[in-house]
Amino acid sequence: MSTYLPRWVDDWLRELMAQVPAIMITGPRACGKTTSAARAVRSVVRLDVPETAAAFRLAPDAALAAQLEPVLIDEWQEVPEVLAAVKRAVDADPRPGRFVLTGSVRAALSASTWPATGRVVPLAMSGITVAEEHRVGQDLLSQLAEPGRLAAATRVHAQPWTVPDYLDRALAGMYPELQTGSARRRQIWMDAYVDQLVLRDAPAVGAIRAPQRLRALLRAAALNTAGTPAETSLAQAAGLDVRTARTYLDLLEDLGVIHRLPAWHSNRFTRLTKGPKLHLVDPALAAPAAGVTPEVAFRSGDLIGRLVETFVVSQLRPLIGEPTS
């Protein structure tokens, strides 16, 4: 049995469970949501198990009431009816710490039927960051105010990282499954990961008529990470019309594959005229999506810059969240 690596989400989850009745942890598939959430509950319901899913579809309220609380409801998107059951349970008894839900799809995807507004508090999770690997504290702002403390906490290498170090780490991946094993194993795992996203996850939650076009769009997004590509350019690269490309990009964001970082400007109205920057959620996705390796990246200064920026953003997003101004 492997040793559990404490995650920043652990403390946030404990804090929320002491105050609210239901929390939904969202994040990319295989980022560790279930492993972390299961440590904070007394029972686990896996809705990706067909027999369990069938019971919850048939009688969601009764099935939910039969669970030992606090209960983890894993892969909620497999049985969306469970959300309404959670809402009714919370309305009837708003005690804190009753339900934790996890899923690989952003809840906004079901906005038209989302019944849990005000009842379920969202909590975002990412893959494993370098700071988590080395037990650096999550209170980034206070550490920045004490440079000596931050330097001591982050002194995890004998020498400063070089550009090759950054590229190697960026393409090694943030998923827990990639933290051990050979480079060949990581490559096989990542290839299978993208296959599942394109061939199973995306069609399960959206109308995907041509998975190969979705894969081509993901390739275009990977090659343009840390950029502001026009939707028309991405659509052309994938052989899609712009409307379909826009829908597919929204789906990739809902699945935790890409992230569109809003433009920042001191004037809120000026900001509205600027397009968001597109990033891969994990720069390692550039390898299976577009065939990018450290050797390939070193042939292009532009690609080096894109990957390093994407890596930095992927490390900071769990700490600072979305920009608000």
Disulfide bonds with the S-S distance in Angstrom:
none
